[in-house]
Amino acid sequence: MSKRPSLIGGLTLPTSDEPAPVAQEPAAEAQAPAPDRPAPPKPAPGRRPRPDVVHTSVYLPREVHRRLREIAFTRDVKVHDVIMEGIDAALQKHGHPPAGKLKGEA
């Protein structure tokens, strides 16, 4: 079996005296923003921007994740809801209001 050809094998890099080629899309030329202002980032398709929400990751041991999924399934909620309950408990333990009140709900 031979190796597949590399996708980058045929690419050439410009030398220091050559300007780098600029890829242009035909539709982008007509609607290009002013050069002094960058274009606003486009949200992912199907998602609305949420500037008041911070995305974070949590690394869990596999068994902890399995049990959180089990709890969520038994209660017919999402794992996120179970985790938010834990966050509310931690906030209240340290004298803070629950997350719902902090973000303006309830």
N, C-alpha and C positions, 0 to 999 in steps of 0.2 A: 504494500500500500504506500503510495507516495503522499507527501505532505501537500496540503492545500496551499495555493499561492497566497502570499501575504497581501492584505489590502493596502498596507502602507509601503510595500516594496517598490511600487512604481512611482511614488511621490518624490519630488525633488524639492530641496530647500533653496530659496533664493540666496545668491551670494550677497556680500555686504554692499556691493555697488548696484545691485538690482533692487527695485522697489518690490515689496511683497504684493502678490496679487490679492485683490479685494473681491470677495464673492458678493454678488448682488442679486437680489430677488426682484423681478419686475414689479411686483405689487408694492414692495417696500420703498421703491424710489418715489412713487406718487404720494405716499403718505408718510414720508420720512419727517421726524420732528426737527425742530430748529437745531442747528449744531451746538448752540450754547446751552441747550436743555436736554438732558438724557431722557429717553422714553421711559415712562413708568413701567415697572415690571408687570408682566401679564400673569394673572392668576392661573392656576392649573384648571383645565377644563372641568366644569361641573362643580367647582368650589368657589365660594365667595370669600373675599378677603376679610380677615378677622384681626384687625390691629390690636384688639384688646386681649388677645389670647396668645400665650407663649407656648410653643411646642417644645416638649422635652422628652427624653427617653429614660426608661427605667430598666435596669438589668436585673432580672429575677432568676433565682435558681429554678430549674425546670419543675421541680416538685411544687414549689410555691405557686408558679403559674398554673400548673394543673389544678391545684386546689382552688385558686381564684376562679378558674373557668367552671369548676364544679359548683361552687357557691353561686356564681352568676347564672348558670343553667338552672339550678334548683329554684332560684328566685325569679327566673325569667327576666333577667336584666343583663346588661352588658358588663364585661370585666371593668370597663372604665368607671361605671357606677359604683362598683364595689371598691375600687381604688379611691374614688372621690370620698366615699364614706370614711375610709381610713385617714385621708387627708383632713377631713372635717374633725375627726377625733383628735388628731395631732394638734390642729389649730386650737381647739377648745381646751386641750390639756395645758397649753401654754398661754391661755387667757385671751385668745383671739376669737372673733366671730367666725361662724362657718363660711365656707367658700361662697355659697349662694348669696349671703349678705354682703360679702366683700365685693362681689361683681355687680351688685345692684338688684338682685332678685329678692323676692319675698320681703 
